[in-house]
Amino acid sequence: MGYRRGMSAPSSPLVPTEELLTLRYGTGNAPAVCAGSAAIELMLAHRSVRAFKPDALPSGALEAMVAAAQSAATSSNLQTWSVVSVPAGPARARCVEISGGQQHIVDAPCFLLWIADLARLNRVGDQLGLPHGGNDTLEMFLVASIDAALAAQNAVVAAESLGLSTVYIGGMRNKPDEVAELIGLPQGCAAVFGLCVGYAVEDAARIKPRLPQEAVLHHGHYDLTVQDEAIARYNAAMADFYVREGMDAKGDWARHSVKRVAGPQSLSGRHELMQALRRLGFFSAEN
Ligand SMILES: Cc1cc2nc3c(=O)[nH]c(=O)nc-3n(C[C@H](O)[C@H](O)[C@H](O)COP(=O)(O)O)c2cc1C
């Protein structure tokens, strides 16, 4: 099985697995695995898309994505996540502003907010007259965030299998209180990221290279120093990628990425996330 070079154009040529791997790892670094797995091929063909056609999702696609999301593993089967579909309108427009002007949030026919959700379990506890103070810990916020991320990624893979494209929107964490108010979240709920879903305009995005596996895959013990050479190679691959795509030169990956975490102020307001999450009812237990 092969994936189509464009997002869903039926006439575009198929891209063989080996080419997908080469695109993912830059030239000359494709591990000789994966052939024959439709699931792996689908994931290798992933790219975030920020230019959408106005066409609506096909009937049942959202429900199929949520079924895939609910099929993800979930810590202790607690299912501490929810998803809110935000219709076109003022709330969506406000999400664009909150995210720093990401227009694709209104251009996409579907915009989903993925929620770390401890409110459901708190309510069940109240109804049963049982204590639920464990939900007030950092651990349970992390559990809910991991649950939401695993669910969302299954939904992304499902969407891509239907010829749809997506982009996550971390910019929703710029103003967590306001996002919570926009969609009426109760205490114990926070939107951890958004997700635009729709049909990509033709040639909207290319497969972006990733770090060589030498940087991320370790055997026996973790070694930071061996990663230097892999990172140098990746810097070169990303520079090539930006030139090939005619994108603005962003410096190499290392500089660009470190700049992203230069200081609290470079996080678009998210350096105050802990206080916001406390206001939303998370980790009040101080541990
Ligand atoms: C949790 C999360 C939040 C993200 N937030 C944004 C965002 O706010 N805006 C955006 O354009 N892309 C966002 N992205 C997409 C990443 O920039 C993208 O995945 C990365 O550059 C790799 O590109 P690729 O997905 O095309 O391979 C986000 C991705 C993740 C996983």
The ligand as an SDF file (V2000), in Angstrom:
LIG
                    3D

 31 33  0  0  0  0  0  0  0  0999 V2000
    0.7110   19.5110   21.0530 C   0  0  0  0  0  0  0  0  0  0  0  0
    1.0420   20.1930   19.7410 C   0  0  0  0  0  0  0  0  0  0  0  0
    0.7580   21.5280   19.5860 C   0  0  0  0  0  0  0  0  0  0  0  0
    1.0050   22.1620   18.3590 C   0  0  0  0  0  0  0  0  0  0  0  0
    0.6360   23.4610   18.2090 N   0  0  0  0  0  0  0  0  0  0  0  0
    0.7240   24.0400   16.9990 C   0  0  0  0  0  0  0  0  0  0  0  0
    0.2100   25.3520   16.7970 C   0  0  0  0  0  0  0  0  0  0  0  0
   -0.2770   26.0140   17.7140 O   0  0  0  0  0  0  0  0  0  0  0  0
    0.2810   25.8540   15.5420 N   0  0  0  0  0  0  0  0  0  0  0  0
    0.8080   25.1650   14.4870 C   0  0  0  0  0  0  0  0  0  0  0  0
    0.8110   25.6810   13.3670 O   0  0  0  0  0  0  0  0  0  0  0  0
    1.3150   23.9110   14.6560 N   0  0  0  0  0  0  0  0  0  0  0  0
    1.2690   23.3450   15.8740 C   0  0  0  0  0  0  0  0  0  0  0  0
    1.7200   22.0630   16.0600 N   0  0  0  0  0  0  0  0  0  0  0  0
    2.2570   21.3140   14.9090 C   0  0  0  0  0  0  0  0  0  0  0  0
    3.7680   21.1930   14.9560 C   0  0  0  0  0  0  0  0  0  0  0  0
    4.3530   22.4290   14.6640 O   0  0  0  0  0  0  0  0  0  0  0  0
    4.1870   20.1260   13.9510 C   0  0  0  0  0  0  0  0  0  0  0  0
    3.6610   18.8850   14.3430 O   0  0  0  0  0  0  0  0  0  0  0  0
    5.7110   20.0160   13.8490 C   0  0  0  0  0  0  0  0  0  0  0  0
    6.2790   21.1920   13.3130 O   0  0  0  0  0  0  0  0  0  0  0  0
    6.1140   18.8550   12.9480 C   0  0  0  0  0  0  0  0  0  0  0  0
    5.5530   19.0300   11.6630 O   0  0  0  0  0  0  0  0  0  0  0  0
    4.6210   17.9020   11.0160 P   0  0  0  0  0  0  0  0  0  0  0  0
    3.4790   17.6280   11.9610 O   0  0  0  0  0  0  0  0  0  0  0  0
    4.1460   18.4630    9.7060 O   0  0  0  0  0  0  0  0  0  0  0  0
    5.4660   16.6940   10.8160 O   0  0  0  0  0  0  0  0  0  0  0  0
    1.5560   21.4340   17.2810 C   0  0  0  0  0  0  0  0  0  0  0  0
    1.8810   20.0830   17.4710 C   0  0  0  0  0  0  0  0  0  0  0  0
    1.6330   19.4800   18.6760 C   0  0  0  0  0  0  0  0  0  0  0  0
    1.9690   18.0150   18.8370 C   0  0  0  0  0  0  0  0  0  0  0  0
  1  2  1  0
  2  3  1  0
  2 30  2  0
  3  4  2  0
  4  5  1  0
  4 28  1  0
  5  6  2  0
  6  7  1  0
  6 13  1  0
  7  8  2  0
  7  9  1  0
  9 10  1  0
 10 11  2  0
 10 12  1  0
 12 13  2  0
 13 14  1  0
 14 15  1  0
 14 28  1  0
 15 16  1  0
 16 17  1  0
 16 18  1  0
 18 19  1  0
 18 20  1  0
 20 21  1  0
 20 22  1  0
 22 23  1  0
 23 24  1  0
 24 25  2  0
 24 26  1  0
 24 27  1  0
 28 29  2  0
 29 30  1  0
 30 31  1  0
M  END
$$$$
